[in-house]
């Protein structure tokens, strides 16, 4: 008896996650999963090879590789030149309120994605809450939670870039539907994590706001503003051309690509960096593994499509009446929990989920995609292999179990609240 395509793909999905838990790099896991899916769906070795080569050489893959490479270069240049330190110190000069600094310091570091970036903000959080009655596990949760509030939509995160590419939507549309989640995360973190800090704030911190120090802070954050401004400019340009009856179709990744190029030039010019600094950032040890991961993701996506697995799964779900929402919520959550990285759950599950949204209205398409992303995000935040959680726990010498008692509350609040919001939007 022939197994359903859904069972085959889920088995291959489980193989990917199992290999990753055995510390096989996720990029290699995805390549193995791609070959397994294609082979099990009846493709020949020649067809599998052709599918892999076509996926790796596609314009979509090349654009993604270029964008991710530029993001990593910008992060490395800003860190090596000291500009990241200057952003933090200039903000501290503007605001001296302990609760504000505690929230904003991890968030500022989070604007530039870097492996284990929470370790960079942990000393700042510890200084800001000195004298306040916060336990070590609560400090861990505070630093870890607010470090990731941008990861729902911030265009410098590789997971966001990949999601936009796989969804084939414009960046600004994805940002529009996802940006409120940052506000929701801040509210949930404030409610569940900062209560003791708020209770002692009046005794332990100043609330002064020095406007004269705001200009240096804005100047140091200019590279980030350049990227955002470029995305906004292209969105405005497209709206204006449509208003005049002219439709200009640009690749969805183009605004971000131009913004990142401008950002690299700005950082190098302001910090007096040369080609050697650029080369050092380019060949950083974190760059190649991330680019290989992108290639693995696109190979896995290509295998699902070329082997007709996605088409068969859609037909089976209709036949067996399996609710799409169960798949949309469960698969990203499990993937995020096991991989502990945004690009991991996006790359492993979105190639399978996105074709299931075909035929939905534009709004419902984005709502389903947002639900899948949030579910994977919550799984990632609760993952015991998330490097930011582990390095923060070690820095504060906190218990992992005790830290979880604080983290799961805002995570559950975000998930439940956003499901309710999406339900209301869907009803309209």
ZAMARGU-4260 file (C-alpha; in steps of 0.2 Angstrom, whole numbers, plus 5000, padded with zeros to 4 digits):
<rodrens>
0) 5000/5000/5000 | 5007/5017/4995 | 5010/5029/5009 | 5002/5046/5008 | 5013/5060/5002
5) 5010/5069/5019 | 5017/5054/5029 | 5032/5054/5017 | 5036/5072/5019 | 5033/5072/5038
10) 5045/5057/5040 | 5058/5067/5030 | 5054/5082/5041 | 5057/5071/5056 | 5073/5065/5048
15) 5079/5083/5046 | 5075/5087/5064 | 5083/5071/5071 | 5099/5074/5062 | 5100/5092/5068
20) 5097/5086/5086 | 5112/5074/5083 | 5122/5090/5080 | 5123/5088/5061 | 5123/5106/5053
25) 5105/5111/5048 | 5111/5115/5030 | 5117/5097/5028 | 5101/5090/5036 | 5090/5100/5023
30) 5100/5093/5009 | 5098/5076/5015 | 5079/5079/5018 | 5078/5086/5000 | 5086/5070/4992
35) 5075/5059/5003 | 5059/5068/4998 | 5063/5067/4980 | 5068/5049/4980 | 5053/5043/4990
40) 5042/5053/4979 | 5049/5043/4964 | 5061/5054/4956 | 5077/5047/4947 | 5094/5052/4952
45) 5096/5062/4936 | 5079/5071/4941 | 5085/5074/4958 | 5102/5082/4953 | 5093/5093/4940
50) 5081/5099/4953 | 5095/5103/4966 | 5105/5112/4953 | 5090/5122/4947 | 5086/5127/4964
55) 5103/5133/4969 | 5106/5143/4953 | 5089/5152/4953 | 5088/5170/4954 | 5078/5169/4970
60) 5092/5159/4978 | 5106/5171/4972 | 5096/5186/4979 | 5094/5178/4996 | 5113/5173/4997
65) 5118/5191/4992 | 5106/5199/5005 | 5111/5187/5019 | 5129/5190/5015 | 5127/5209/5016
70) 5118/5208/5033 | 5132/5197/5040 | 5145/5210/5034 | 5135/5225/5041 | 5134/5216/5058
75) 5152/5212/5058 | 5158/5229/5052 | 5148/5238/5065 | 5154/5227/5079 | 5172/5227/5074
80) 5172/5246/5072 | 5165/5249/5089 | 5149/5257/5081 | 5138/5245/5090 | 5146/5250/5107
85) 5143/5269/5102 | 5125/5266/5099 | 5123/5258/5116 | 5133/5272/5125 | 5124/5286/5116
90) 5107/5279/5121 | 5112/5278/5139 | 5117/5296/5138 | 5100/5300/5133 | 5090/5290/5145
95) 5095/5284/5163 | 5079/5276/5168 | 5083/5258/5174 | 5067/5250/5167 | 5069/5259/5150
100) 5088/5254/5149 | 5084/5236/5153 | 5071/5235/5139 | 5080/5245/5126 | 5098/5239/5128
105) 5094/5221/5123 | 5082/5228/5109 | 5096/5239/5102 | 5108/5224/5101 | 5094/5214/5093
110) 5092/5227/5079 | 5108/5218/5072 | 5107/5199/5071 | 5122/5190/5077 | 5124/5173/5085
115) 5123/5174/5104 | 5120/5193/5103 | 5111/5192/5120 | 5128/5189/5128 | 5133/5207/5122
120) 5118/5215/5131 | 5118/5205/5147 | 5131/5216/5156 | 5121/5231/5152 | 5105/5223/5159
125) 5115/5218/5175 | 5121/5236/5177 | 5104/5244/5174 | 5095/5233/5187 | 5109/5235/5200
130) 5100/5237/5217 | 5084/5230/5210 | 5076/5215/5217 | 5078/5204/5202 | 5083/5186/5203
135) 5096/5179/5191 | 5084/5168/5182 | 5072/5184/5179 | 5087/5194/5173 | 5090/5180/5161
140) 5072/5180/5155 | 5072/5199/5153 | 5088/5200/5143 | 5083/5185/5132 | 5065/5191/5129
145) 5068/5209/5124 | 5083/5204/5113 | 5071/5195/5101 | 5056/5207/5100 | 5061/5213/5082
150) 5062/5195/5075 | 5044/5195/5069 | 5047/5208/5055 | 5064/5217/5056 | 5071/5216/5038
155) 5089/5213/5044 | 5085/5196/5051 | 5089/5181/5039 | 5073/5172/5044 | 5062/5187/5040
160) 5071/5189/5023 | 5068/5171/5019 | 5050/5171/5024 | 5047/5186/5013 | 5055/5177/4999
165) 5046/5160/5001 | 5029/5169/5003 | 5033/5180/4988 | 5026/5196/4995 | 5033/5213/4996
170) 5043/5217/5011 | 5032/5231/5017 | 5016/5220/5017 | 5025/5207/5028 | 5031/5221/5040
175) 5013/5229/5041 | 5005/5212/5047 | 5020/5208/5058 | 5025/5224/5066 | 5011/5224/5080
180) 5019/5208/5087 | 5034/5218/5093 | 5022/5230/5103 | 5013/5214/5109 | 5030/5206/5115
185) 5035/5222/5124 | 5018/5223/5133 | 5019/5204/5137 | 5037/5206/5143 | 5033/5221/5153
190) 5018/5213/5162 | 5026/5196/5166 | 5045/5201/5168 | 5047/5219/5174 | 5035/5220/5188
195) 5048/5219/5202 | 5059/5232/5192 | 5044/5244/5191 | 5041/5242/5209 | 5058/5248/5214
200) 5061/5260/5200 | 5057/5276/5210 | 5070/5272/5223 | 5084/5266/5211 | 5084/5276/5195
205) 5083/5293/5188 | 5070/5297/5174 | 5079/5311/5166 | 5079/5313/5148 | 5093/5323/5140
210) 5087/5329/5123 | 5104/5336/5119 | 5111/5319/5118 | 5098/5313/5106 | 5107/5319/5090
215) 5123/5308/5093 | 5112/5293/5096 | 5102/5296/5080 | 5119/5298/5070 | 5126/5282/5077
220) 5110/5272/5072 | 5110/5280/5054 | 5115/5263/5046 | 5099/5255/5052 | 5089/5270/5047
225) 5096/5270/5030 | 5090/5252/5027 | 5072/5256/5034 | 5072/5272/5023 | 5077/5263/5007
230) 5062/5250/5010 | 5050/5265/5013 | 5057/5274/4998 | 5053/5260/4986 | 5036/5257/4993
235) 5032/5275/4991 | 5039/5276/4974 | 5028/5261/4969 | 5013/5269/4976 | 5016/5285/4967
240) 5019/5276/4950 | 5003/5266/4953 | 4994/5283/4956 | 4999/5289/4939 | 4994/5273/4931
245) 5011/5265/4929 | 5015/5248/4936 | 5033/5245/4940 | 5037/5227/4945 | 5053/5225/4955
250) 5059/5209/4963 | 5053/5209/4981 | 5071/5208/4988 | 5077/5223/4978 | 5073/5237/4991
255) 5082/5228/5005 | 5097/5224/4993 | 5099/5242/4989 | 5097/5247/5007 | 5110/5235/5013
260) 5122/5241/5000 | 5120/5259/5005 | 5122/5253/5023 | 5138/5245/5020 | 5145/5260/5011
265) 5139/5271/5025 | 5147/5261/5039 | 5164/5260/5030 | 5164/5278/5026 | 5159/5284/5044
270) 5171/5273/5052 | 5186/5275/5040 | 5186/5257/5035 | 5195/5250/5020 | 5194/5234/5009
275) 5204/5224/5022 | 5190/5227/5035 | 5177/5222/5022 | 5186/5206/5017 | 5188/5201/5035
280) 5169/5203/5038 | 5166/5194/5022 | 5176/5179/5027 | 5170/5178/5045 | 5168/5161/5051
285) 5149/5164/5053 | 5146/5169/5035 | 5149/5152/5026 | 5138/5141/5037 | 5124/5154/5035
290) 5125/5154/5016 | 5126/5135/5016 | 5110/5135/5026 | 5101/5146/5013 | 5106/5134/4999
295) 5100/5119/5009 | 5083/5128/5012 | 5081/5132/4994 | 5086/5114/4989 | 5073/5107/5001
300) 5060/5119/4994 | 5064/5114/4976 | 5063/5096/4980 | 5045/5098/4988 | 5039/5107/4972
305) 5048/5097/4959 | 5043/5080/4966 | 5025/5085/4966 | 5025/5082/4985 | 5016/5098/4989
310) 5002/5096/4976 | 4999/5078/4982 | 4998/5084/5000 | 4985/5097/4996 | 4974/5084/4988
315) 4976/5072/5003 | 4972/5086/5015 | 4956/5089/5006 | 4952/5071/5004 | 4955/5067/5023
320) 4948/5084/5029 | 4964/5088/5039 | 4962/5106/5046 | 4975/5117/5038 | 4977/5127/5055
325) 4983/5111/5064 | 4997/5109/5052 | 5001/5128/5051 | 5003/5129/5070 | 5011/5112/5074
330) 5024/5110/5061 | 5033/5127/5064 | 5032/5126/5083 | 5040/5109/5083 | 5053/5114/5071
335) 5057/5130/5081 | 5058/5120/5097 | 5070/5108/5090 | 5081/5120/5079 | 5081/5135/5090
340) 5083/5147/5076 | 5071/5157/5066 | 5079/5153/5049 | 5078/5135/5054 | 5059/5134/5057
345) 5055/5145/5042 | 5067/5135/5030 | 5060/5118/5036 | 5042/5122/5036 | 5037/5137/5025
350) 5041/5128/5008 | 5028/5115/5013 | 5015/5127/5021 | 5015/5141/5008 | 5008/5131/4994
355) 4994/5126/5006 | 4988/5144/5006 | 4986/5145/4987 | 4968/5151/4983 | 4966/5161/4999
360) 4963/5180/4998 | 4978/5191/5000 | 4973/5195/5018 | 4970/5177/5023 | 4986/5172/5015
365) 4996/5184/5026 | 4986/5179/5041 | 4990/5161/5039 | 5008/5165/5036 | 5009/5176/5051
370) 5001/5162/5062 | 5014/5150/5056 | 5028/5162/5059 | 5022/5166/5077 | 5020/5148/5081
375) 5038/5144/5075 | 5044/5160/5084 | 5036/5154/5101 | 5044/5136/5098 | 5061/5144/5095
380) 5060/5155/5111 | 5056/5140/5121 | 5070/5129/5113 | 5083/5122/5125 | 5096/5124/5111
385) 5093/5142/5107 | 5111/5149/5109 | 5105/5166/5116 | 5096/5158/5130 | 5111/5147/5134
390) 5124/5160/5134 | 5112/5172/5144 | 5109/5158/5157 | 5127/5155/5159 | 5132/5173/5161
395) 5119/5176/5175 | 5123/5159/5182 | 5104/5155/5182 | 5095/5139/5181 | 5088/5134/5164
400) 5072/5127/5172 | 5069/5143/5183 | 5072/5154/5168 | 5059/5144/5158 | 5046/5148/5172
405) 5047/5166/5167 | 5049/5164/5148 | 5034/5153/5145 | 5022/5166/5151 | 5025/5180/5139
410) 5027/5167/5125 | 5010/5160/5129 | 5003/5177/5130 | 5009/5182/5113 | 5003/5166/5105
415) 4986/5166/5112 | 4983/5185/5110 | 4989/5184/5092 | 4978/5170/5087 | 4963/5179/5094
420) 4968/5195/5084 | 4970/5185/5068 | 4953/5176/5071 | 4945/5193/5072 | 4954/5200/5057
425) 4948/5184/5047 | 4930/5186/5053 | 4930/5203/5044
</rodrens>
